[in-house]
Amino acid sequence: MSNLTPATASFIDNLTLSDGTIRDATGRYLTEPRGRWTGQGIVLAPATTAEVAHIVKSCNDAKVGIVPYSGGTGLVGGQLMHDGPVPVVLSLERMNAIRANYPSENVLIAEAGCILADVQTAAADVNRLFPLSLASEGSARIGGLLSTNAGGVNVLRYGNARALCLGLEVVRPDGTIWHGLTRLRKDNTGYDLRDLMIGAEGTLGIITAAALKMVPQPANIGAAFMAVRSPSAALDLLAMAGAHFGDGLSAFELIHRQGVDFMSETGVDVRMPFAEQPNWSVLIDVGLPKGLSPDEALTDLFASAFAEDLVTDGVIAQSDAQRDALWAVRENIPEGNRRIGSISSHDISVPLSHIPDFIAQGMRALAEIGDFRINCFGHLGDGNLHYNVFPTAGKSRADYDHVREAVKTCVHDLCDSFGGSVSAEHGIGRLKVSDLEKYSDPVKLAMMRSVKTALDPVGIMNPGAVLR
């Protein structure tokens, strides 16, 4: 701990918790999934909201920064502070209880350290569904998911994390506790502080618990892979699927052949749905009421789409195991990407009707910078693309260090020109602070800074994240 500032050292010396949970800040607390960032800090792991409040108040009094740490799965550096005065890394991992479950209300109360998969299990135990679902659900925690307003594969039907939360318990920067764990679905008593905290990435307070919405389990679920002629055809198929299934359409994922080729190239063990992988395909997932057959409904959709020349081939799951196998293709695309190593990864969204033009113009614009492999995939149903740029075969991402910034600027400028967002679901963190400043409305930024100053006047909450 020799690198601590005097303020932090004095703070640690005077801090007392029920079991002295001061941990070495090593390993997972100081790294992030892509390996581009490392952090610093002293890790504290409180077990109760009262302990969180004690830590936060002590930090505020000593002017010591706090970096909230959830599951560590964030991709924009929000959980790491790599320079400046050494902060306290506040981990909520010990606050992992399901405090209450109200199946008749479709609500459960979960502490911020609950792993998403455990919340899904708690809902399933009472024959309900907590529909937030993403690749890191085995390690991502509720506090971080709400703080980044996480998305995932079911946003099309159920919305982002924000739409799945009714109330919050939050420790404010001065150490006071906002007891906002309401289970009400209608409450117009003043400003919506819940929505202010969700998506704030720990810069306005520490979420310690949440009242989360559950939904009934769909009676019948099904999935299909369909080969489409182009991104434009995929959009037409999305509209057709919406007409066929209505609210029963749960997910609609766009997949480019490059992602499948990466899995084959790097030995990711996944069974591919087609003998000859098409350039573009979509994964469709549905959840239908009792008495409706997903198999028949998806077959009808394929027949209609084939007649309109939108699709050329299809595979429809005939069992839960086959559905899982189809989803395994989509869920392992990020692993293939990781093994290749991207030059620059982009979490973007553009208006749905502009997606085909964005994809075509992006390829042409990047070709003017250099020779790349592009893996464009993601949640077409809500306009969120993961548009990632990779080295050509035989080269590494280090060979492209000199053009990485140009690649990112090219993609983000094009996204902005289409009226899109350069952060669809991953947040701003520290990686995209300059992007937020470049592409946001100045009035929006001024309002955000006013809120930050009002709620965190000392500036201890996740300093350097989102705003600087």
C-alpha positions in Angstrom: 0.0 0.0 0.0 3.1 2.3 -0.3 1.6 4.1 -3.3 -1.4 5.5 -1.3 -1.9 9.2 -1.1 -1.8 10.5 2.5 -5.6 11.1 2.3 -6.3 7.5 1.3 -3.8 6.1 3.8 -5.4 8.1 6.6 -8.8 7.1 5.5 -7.9 3.4 5.5 -6.3 3.6 8.9 -9.4 5.1 10.4 -12.0 2.9 8.7 -13.6 0.1 10.6 -16.0 -2.5 9.2 -17.7 -5.4 10.9 -15.2 -7.9 9.7 -12.4 -5.7 8.4 -13.0 -6.5 4.7 -10.1 -4.7 3.2 -8.7 -6.7 0.3 -5.6 -6.5 -1.9 -6.5 -4.8 -5.2 -5.2 -7.5 -7.5 -6.3 -9.7 -10.4 -9.9 -9.1 -11.5 -10.3 -5.9 -9.6 -7.7 -4.2 -11.7 -8.3 -5.6 -15.2 -11.1 -5.6 -17.7 -12.2 -8.2 -20.2 -10.4 -6.8 -23.3 -7.1 -6.4 -21.5 -6.6 -2.8 -22.6 -6.9 -1.2 -19.2 -5.5 -1.7 -15.8 -6.6 0.0 -12.6 -5.5 0.9 -9.1 -7.1 1.1 -5.7 -7.8 -0.5 -2.3 -10.7 -2.9 -2.4 -13.4 -2.7 0.3 -16.3 -5.2 0.3 -19.1 -4.2 2.6 -21.8 -6.6 3.6 -24.7 -4.2 4.3 -26.1 -1.0 3.1 -25.1 0.6 6.4 -21.5 -0.4 5.8 -21.7 1.1 2.3 -23.0 4.3 3.8 -20.2 4.4 6.3 -17.6 3.9 3.7 -19.1 6.5 1.3 -19.4 9.1 4.1 -15.9 8.5 5.2 -14.6 8.9 1.7 -16.6 12.1 1.2 -15.2 13.5 4.4 -11.6 12.6 3.4 -12.1 13.5 -0.3 -11.1 10.0 -1.4 -12.5 8.8 -4.8 -14.7 5.7 -5.0 -14.8 3.4 -8.0 -17.9 1.1 -7.7 -17.1 -2.5 -8.7 -19.8 -4.9 -9.7 -19.1 -8.0 -11.9 -16.1 -6.4 -13.7 -17.6 -7.3 -17.1 -17.8 -3.7 -18.4 -16.1 -2.9 -21.7 -15.6 0.9 -21.4 -13.4 1.1 -18.3 -16.0 2.3 -15.9 -14.9 -0.1 -13.2 -11.2 0.9 -13.4 -9.3 4.1 -12.5 -5.9 3.8 -14.1 -4.3 7.1 -13.0 -4.7 9.9 -10.5 -5.0 9.6 -6.7 -5.5 6.0 -5.6 -9.2 5.4 -5.0 -11.3 3.0 -2.9 -12.6 0.2 -5.2 -16.0 -0.5 -3.6 -17.1 -4.1 -4.4 -20.7 -5.1 -3.7 -20.1 -8.8 -4.2 -20.9 -9.7 -0.6 -24.3 -8.0 -0.9 -25.8 -10.8 -2.9 -29.1 -11.7 -1.2 -32.6 -12.0 -2.7 -34.3 -10.0 0.0 -37.9 -10.8 -1.0 -39.9 -12.3 -3.8 -43.5 -11.3 -4.6 -44.7 -13.6 -7.5 -48.3 -12.3 -7.3 -46.9 -8.8 -8.0 -44.2 -10.1 -10.4 -41.6 -8.3 -8.3 -38.4 -9.4 -6.5 -36.0 -7.4 -4.3 -32.4 -8.2 -5.1 -29.2 -6.7 -3.6 -26.8 -5.1 -5.9 -24.2 -7.9 -5.7 -26.6 -10.6 -7.0 -25.3 -12.2 -10.1 -27.8 -11.9 -13.0 -28.0 -15.7 -13.4 -29.0 -16.1 -9.8 -31.8 -13.5 -10.2 -33.0 -15.4 -13.2 -33.1 -18.6 -11.1 -34.9 -16.9 -8.3 -37.6 -15.8 -10.8 -37.8 -19.3 -12.3 -38.2 -20.8 -8.8 -41.6 -19.1 -8.6 -42.5 -19.8 -12.3 -41.6 -16.3 -13.5 -39.0 -14.9 -15.9 -36.5 -12.1 -15.3 -35.9 -11.4 -18.9 -32.6 -9.4 -18.9 -30.2 -11.7 -20.7 -26.7 -11.2 -22.0 -23.5 -13.1 -22.5 -22.0 -12.2 -19.2 -25.0 -13.2 -17.1 -23.0 -15.7 -15.2 -20.8 -13.0 -13.7 -22.4 -9.6 -14.2 -24.1 -8.3 -11.1 -27.4 -6.3 -10.7 -25.8 -3.1 -9.4 -23.6 -2.8 -12.4 -26.3 -3.8 -14.9 -28.5 -1.1 -13.6 -25.7 1.4 -13.4 -25.0 0.9 -17.1 -28.6 0.4 -18.1 -27.6 -2.9 -19.7 -29.3 -4.2 -22.8 -28.8 -7.7 -24.1 -30.8 -10.0 -26.5 -34.3 -9.4 -25.2 -34.5 -5.6 -25.4 -36.9 -5.9 -28.4 -39.6 -7.4 -26.2 -38.8 -6.4 -22.6 -36.6 -3.3 -22.8 -33.3 -2.3 -21.2 -32.5 -2.8 -17.5 -34.2 0.5 -16.9 -37.6 -0.9 -18.0 -37.2 -3.9 -15.6 -36.7 -1.8 -12.4 -39.4 -0.3 -10.2 -37.4 1.0 -7.3 -33.9 1.4 -5.9 -32.0 1.7 -2.6 -29.1 4.1 -3.1 -26.3 5.4 -0.9 -25.8 9.0 -1.9 -22.3 10.6 -2.0 -22.7 12.2 1.4 -23.4 8.8 2.9 -27.2 9.2 3.4 -29.4 6.4 2.1 -32.3 6.9 -0.3 -34.9 4.3 0.6 -36.6 4.1 -2.8 -37.4 0.4 -3.0 -41.0 0.9 -4.1 -42.9 -1.9 -5.8 -45.4 0.6 -7.2 -45.9 0.7 -11.0 -47.5 4.2 -10.8 -46.0 6.8 -8.6 -45.9 10.4 -9.9 -44.7 12.0 -6.7 -41.9 14.3 -8.1 -38.8 13.7 -10.1 -38.0 10.2 -11.2 -34.8 9.7 -9.2 -34.7 6.0 -10.1 -34.2 6.7 -13.8 -31.6 9.3 -12.8 -29.5 6.7 -11.0 -29.9 4.0 -13.7 -27.3 4.5 -16.4 -25.3 7.0 -14.3 -22.4 4.4 -14.0 -21.9 5.0 -10.3 -21.2 8.7 -10.7 -24.2 9.9 -8.7 -24.5 7.3 -6.0 -24.1 3.6 -5.1 -27.1 1.3 -5.9 -27.3 -1.3 -3.1 -30.6 -3.0 -3.9 -33.4 -2.9 -6.5 -37.0 -3.9 -6.9 -37.0 -5.8 -10.2 -39.9 -6.7 -12.5 -40.6 -10.3 -13.4 -42.9 -11.5 -16.2 -44.9 -14.7 -16.7 -42.9 -17.5 -18.3 -44.0 -17.9 -22.0 -45.9 -21.1 -22.4 -44.1 -22.1 -25.6 -40.7 -21.0 -26.8 -39.0 -21.5 -30.1 -36.1 -20.3 -32.3 -35.0 -20.3 -35.9 -32.0 -19.4 -37.9 -32.8 -18.0 -41.3 -30.4 -17.1 -44.1 -31.2 -13.6 -45.5 -30.1 -12.1 -48.7 -28.9 -8.8 -47.2 -29.2 -6.5 -44.2 -32.1 -4.8 -46.0 -33.9 -8.2 -46.4 -33.2 -8.8 -42.7 -35.1 -5.5 -41.9 -38.0 -6.6 -44.0 -38.0 -9.9 -42.3 -38.0 -8.1 -38.9 -41.2 -6.2 -39.9 -42.8 -9.4 -41.1 -41.9 -11.2 -37.9 -43.4 -8.4 -35.9 -46.7 -8.8 -37.8 -46.6 -12.5 -37.3 -45.8 -12.6 -33.6 -46.6 -9.3 -32.1 -45.4 -9.1 -28.5 -44.3 -12.7 -28.9 -41.1 -11.7 -30.8 -38.4 -11.9 -28.1 -35.2 -11.5 -30.0 -34.0 -10.8 -33.6 -30.2 -11.1 -34.0 -28.3 -10.2 -37.1 -25.2 -12.3 -37.8 -22.5 -11.9 -40.4 -20.5 -14.8 -41.8 -17.3 -13.3 -40.5 -18.3 -14.0 -36.9 -18.9 -17.7 -37.8 -15.6 -17.9 -39.7 -13.8 -16.5 -36.6 -15.2 -19.3 -34.4 -14.1 -21.9 -36.9 -10.7 -20.3 -37.3 -10.0 -20.1 -33.5 -11.5 -23.5 -32.6 -14.6 -22.4 -30.8 -16.6 -25.6 -30.5 -20.1 -24.7 -31.8 -22.2 -26.6 -34.3 -23.2 -24.4 -37.2 -26.8 -24.4 -38.4 -26.0 -24.4 -42.1 -23.7 -26.6 -44.1 -22.7 -23.6 -46.1 -22.8 -20.5 -43.9 -24.6 -17.5 -45.7 -23.1 -14.0 -45.7 -26.0 -12.8 -43.6 -28.4 -14.6 -41.3 -30.8 -13.9 -38.4 -31.6 -15.7 -35.2 -35.2 -15.3 -34.3 -36.5 -16.2 -30.8 -40.2 -16.3 -29.8 -42.3 -16.9 -26.7 -45.9 -17.6 -27.4 -49.0 -18.2 -25.2 -50.5 -21.6 -24.5 -52.1 -23.3 -27.5 -49.7 -21.6 -30.1 -46.9 -23.7 -31.7 -43.6 -21.8 -32.2 -42.6 -24.5 -34.7 -45.7 -23.9 -36.9 -45.5 -20.2 -36.5 -41.9 -20.0 -37.5 -42.5 -22.3 -40.4 -45.3 -20.0 -41.6 -43.0 -17.0 -41.3 -40.3 -18.7 -43.3 -42.8 -19.6 -46.0 -44.0 -16.0 -46.3 -40.4 -14.7 -46.3 -39.3 -17.2 -48.9 -42.2 -16.2 -51.1 -41.0 -12.5 -50.8 -37.4 -13.6 -51.7 -36.1 -12.4 -48.3 -34.7 -15.7 -47.1 -32.9 -18.5 -48.9 -32.6 -21.2 -46.2 -33.7 -21.9 -42.6 -33.4 -24.1 -39.6 -36.2 -24.3 -37.0 -35.5 -25.7 -33.6 -37.6 -28.8 -32.9 -36.7 -29.1 -29.2 -35.3 -27.1 -26.3 -31.9 -28.7 -27.0 -31.9 -27.6 -30.6 -33.0 -24.1 -29.5 -30.0 -24.0 -27.1 -27.7 -25.1 -30.0 -28.9 -22.3 -32.2 -28.4 -19.8 -29.4 -24.9 -21.2 -28.8 -23.8 -19.9 -32.2 -24.8 -16.3 -31.3 -23.5 -16.5 -27.7 -20.1 -17.7 -28.8 -19.5 -14.9 -31.4 -17.8 -12.7 -28.8 -15.5 -15.5 -27.8 -14.3 -15.9 -31.4 -13.8 -12.2 -31.6 -11.8 -12.2 -28.4 -9.5 -15.0 -29.7 -8.8 -13.0 -32.9 -8.3 -9.7 -31.1 -10.0 -6.6 -32.4 -8.3 -3.5 -33.6 -11.3 -1.4 -32.5 -14.8 -2.5 -31.2 -17.9 -0.4 -31.5 -21.1 -0.6 -29.6 -23.4 1.6 -31.7 -27.0 2.1 -32.6 -28.6 3.8 -35.6 -32.2 4.2 -36.7 -33.4 0.9 -38.1 -34.1 2.1 -41.6 -30.5 3.4 -41.9 -28.8 0.2 -40.9 -28.3 -1.2 -44.5 -26.8 2.1 -45.7 -24.6 2.4 -42.5 -23.2 -1.1 -43.1 -22.4 -0.5 -46.8 -20.9 2.9 -46.2 -18.9 1.7 -43.2 -17.1 -0.9 -45.3 -16.2 1.6 -48.0 -15.0 4.2 -45.5 -12.8 1.7 -43.7 -11.3 0.4 -46.9 -9.9 3.9 -47.4 -7.9 3.5 -44.2 -6.6 0.0 -44.7 -7.4 -3.7 -45.2 -9.5 -5.1 -42.4 -11.9 -7.9 -41.5 -15.3 -6.5 -40.2 -17.6 -8.5 -38.0 -21.0 -6.7 -37.8 -23.5 -8.5 -35.6 -26.0 -7.7 -32.9 -29.5 -6.8 -31.8 -31.1 -5.8 -35.1 -34.5 -5.7 -33.4 -33.5 -2.6 -31.4 -31.0 -1.1 -33.8 -27.9 -2.0 -31.8 -24.9 -3.3 -33.8 -21.6 -4.5 -32.5 -19.4 -3.3 -35.4 -16.0 -4.6 -34.7 -12.9 -4.3 -36.9 -10.2 -7.0 -36.9 -6.8 -7.6 -38.5 -6.5 -9.5 -41.7 -5.4 -13.2 -41.5 -1.8 -13.6 -40.3 -1.6 -10.2 -38.6 -2.3 -9.2 -35.0 -4.1 -6.1 -33.6 -0.7 -4.7 -32.6 0.1 -4.3 -36.2 -2.7 -1.8 -36.5 -1.9 0.4 -33.5 -1.1 3.3 -35.7 -4.6 3.3 -37.3 -6.8 2.3 -34.3 -7.9 5.9 -33.5 -8.6 6.5 -37.1 -10.7 3.4 -37.3 -12.7 4.4 -34.3 -13.2 7.9 -35.5 -14.3 6.7 -38.9 -17.0 4.4 -37.5 -18.2 6.9 -34.8 -18.4 9.8 -37.3 -20.4 7.7 -39.7 -22.7 6.6 -36.9 -23.3 10.2 -35.8 -24.0 11.3 -39.3 -26.9 8.8 -39.4 -28.3 10.2 -36.1 -27.0 7.2 -34.1 -25.4 6.7 -30.8 -21.7 5.7 -30.2 -22.7 3.9 -27.0 -25.8 1.8 -27.4 -25.6 -0.4 -24.3 -22.1 -0.5 -22.9 -22.1 3.0 -21.4 -19.4 5.7 -21.4 -17.0 4.7 -18.6 -13.6 6.3 -19.1 -13.0 4.9 -22.6 -15.7 7.1 -24.3 -15.6 10.3 -22.3 -14.1 12.2 -25.3 -16.7 10.7 -27.6 -19.5 11.9 -25.3 -18.1 15.4 -25.4 -17.6 15.3 -29.2 -21.0 13.9 -30.2 -23.4 15.1 -27.6 -25.6 18.2 -27.5 -23.7 20.9 -25.5 -26.9 21.7 -23.6 -27.2 18.0 -22.6 -23.6 18.0 -21.3 -24.3 21.2 -19.3 -27.3 19.7 -17.7 -25.4 16.5 -16.9 -22.6 18.5 -15.2 -25.2 20.5 -13.2 -26.7 17.2 -11.9 -23.3 15.8 -11.1 -22.3 19.0 -9.2 -25.6 19.1 -7.3 -25.5 15.5 -6.1 -21.7 14.9 -5.8 -20.2 18.3 -5.0 -17.0 16.9 -3.6 -16.6 14.7 -6.8 -15.8 11.4 -5.1 -18.1 9.2 -7.2 -16.3 7.3 -9.9 -14.1 10.3 -10.8 -13.2 10.5 -14.4 -16.0 8.3 -15.6 -18.7 9.7 -17.9 -17.8 13.3 -17.2 -14.4 14.9 -16.6 
